[in-house]
Amino acid sequence: MEINIGKPGEKINPDLFNDIAKNVAKVVASGGDRVNKATQLRKFYDEIVLWDSKVRQNPEKFDDYLPFIRMINAKAAYARGRKLVDDNFVDLIHKGLQQVICAQTLHTFKLFMEAFMGFYKQERPN
């Protein structure tokens, strides 16, 4: 699974919120019925939205917030340990957060996750 949210100042890949998000959703949806329930994934998305909102209100505090944003990786690992999410979802979170280096990249990752969640719901409606 490959996602590239881009670097600050770069144009966003026109396929990021469509084809790429759809393909990633298909991979994560293939995990089986017992893992990756939409409500569980929504918790991670909601936290990313929360941090994006905080950063957009106070962009100068991004560096202070970054350790807590990256801590979402630990939360995903914990959820994996409890068999609530699978390795594909943990990998998605890790690869996305690894590319978050400023307010702009966080916002792009948030938008990607929004698109991913929409396609995921299409792949696994219940």
VENRARA-V66320 format. One record per pair of residues at least 12 apart in sequence whose ideal C-beta (glycine too) atoms are under 8 Angstrom apart, sorted by sequence separation. I is the first residue (numbers start at 1). J is the second residue. D is the distance in Angstrom with one decimal. If there is no record, write none. Layout:
# VENRARA-V66320
i=I j=J d=D
i=I j=J d=D
This chain:
# VENRARA-V66320
i=4 j=16 d=7.6
i=97 j=109 d=7.2
i=3 j=16 d=7.5
i=28 j=41 d=7.7
i=76 j=89 d=6.8
i=77 j=90 d=6.3
i=96 j=109 d=4.8
i=51 j=65 d=6.2
i=76 j=90 d=4.7
i=96 j=112 d=6.7
i=3 j=20 d=6.0
i=51 j=68 d=7.2
i=73 j=90 d=7.9
i=76 j=93 d=4.4
i=96 j=113 d=7.1
i=2 j=20 d=7.9
i=51 j=69 d=4.9
i=76 j=94 d=7.3
i=73 j=93 d=6.1
i=3 j=24 d=6.3
i=48 j=69 d=8.0
i=72 j=93 d=6.1
i=73 j=94 d=5.5
i=1 j=23 d=7.9
i=1 j=24 d=5.7
i=48 j=72 d=6.9
i=73 j=97 d=5.8
i=92 j=116 d=7.5
i=47 j=72 d=6.0
i=72 j=97 d=6.0
i=1 j=27 d=5.3
i=70 j=97 d=5.5
i=44 j=72 d=6.6
i=47 j=75 d=7.5
i=69 j=97 d=6.7
i=70 j=100 d=7.6
i=44 j=75 d=7.3
i=69 j=100 d=6.2
i=44 j=76 d=6.6
i=66 j=100 d=7.4
i=44 j=79 d=8.0
i=69 j=106 d=6.8
i=40 j=79 d=6.6
i=62 j=102 d=6.3
i=62 j=103 d=5.2
i=40 j=84 d=5.0
i=41 j=85 d=7.2
i=59 j=103 d=4.7
i=62 j=106 d=7.5
i=40 j=85 d=6.1
i=44 j=89 d=7.9
i=37 j=84 d=7.5
i=56 j=103 d=6.8
i=35 j=83 d=6.2
i=41 j=89 d=6.7
i=55 j=103 d=4.8
i=34 j=83 d=7.0
i=35 j=84 d=6.5
i=36 j=85 d=5.5
i=44 j=93 d=6.4
i=35 j=85 d=5.8
i=36 j=86 d=5.8
i=35 j=86 d=4.6
i=55 j=106 d=5.6
i=56 j=107 d=7.0
i=36 j=88 d=7.7
i=55 j=107 d=7.7
i=36 j=89 d=5.5
i=31 j=85 d=7.9
i=32 j=86 d=7.5
i=35 j=89 d=7.8
i=52 j=106 d=5.5
i=31 j=86 d=4.1
i=51 j=106 d=6.7
i=52 j=107 d=5.6
i=31 j=88 d=6.0
i=28 j=86 d=7.6
i=30 j=88 d=7.5
i=31 j=89 d=7.3
i=48 j=106 d=7.9
i=52 j=110 d=4.2
i=28 j=88 d=4.9
i=27 j=88 d=5.3
i=28 j=89 d=5.2
i=48 j=109 d=6.7
i=49 j=110 d=6.0
i=48 j=110 d=5.2
i=28 j=92 d=6.3
i=48 j=113 d=5.5
i=24 j=92 d=6.1
i=45 j=113 d=5.0
i=44 j=113 d=7.7
i=45 j=114 d=7.2
i=45 j=117 d=5.3
i=42 j=117 d=6.9
i=41 j=117 d=6.7
i=38 j=117 d=7.7
i=41 j=120 d=6.5
i=38 j=120 d=6.5
i=38 j=121 d=6.0
i=38 j=124 d=6.5
i=1 j=88 d=6.5
i=28 j=116 d=7.7
i=36 j=124 d=7.5
i=3 j=92 d=7.2
i=1 j=91 d=6.0
i=1 j=92 d=6.4
i=5 j=96 d=6.6
i=21 j=112 d=6.0
i=25 j=116 d=5.4
i=29 j=120 d=6.0
i=3 j=95 d=5.7
i=16 j=108 d=7.6
i=20 j=112 d=7.7
i=24 j=116 d=5.7
i=28 j=120 d=6.4
i=2 j=95 d=7.8
i=3 j=96 d=6.2
i=6 j=99 d=7.9
i=8 j=101 d=7.1
i=26 j=119 d=7.7
i=1 j=95 d=7.2
i=5 j=99 d=4.9
i=7 j=101 d=7.8
i=8 j=102 d=5.1
i=17 j=111 d=6.2
i=21 j=115 d=3.8
i=25 j=119 d=3.6
i=29 j=123 d=3.7
i=4 j=99 d=7.3
i=5 j=100 d=7.8
i=9 j=104 d=7.8
i=17 j=112 d=6.4
i=21 j=116 d=4.6
i=24 j=119 d=7.9
i=25 j=120 d=4.2
i=29 j=124 d=4.8
i=3 j=99 d=7.9
i=8 j=104 d=5.0
i=12 j=108 d=6.1
i=16 j=112 d=5.9
i=8 j=105 d=6.3
i=17 j=114 d=7.9
i=18 j=115 d=7.1
i=21 j=118 d=7.7
i=22 j=119 d=4.5
i=25 j=122 d=7.3
i=26 j=123 d=5.8
i=7 j=105 d=7.3
i=17 j=115 d=4.0
i=21 j=119 d=5.4
i=25 j=123 d=5.3
i=6 j=105 d=7.1
i=16 j=115 d=7.7
i=5 j=105 d=5.8
i=6 j=108 d=6.2
i=5 j=108 d=4.5
i=5 j=109 d=5.2
i=5 j=112 d=6.0
i=3 j=112 d=6.7
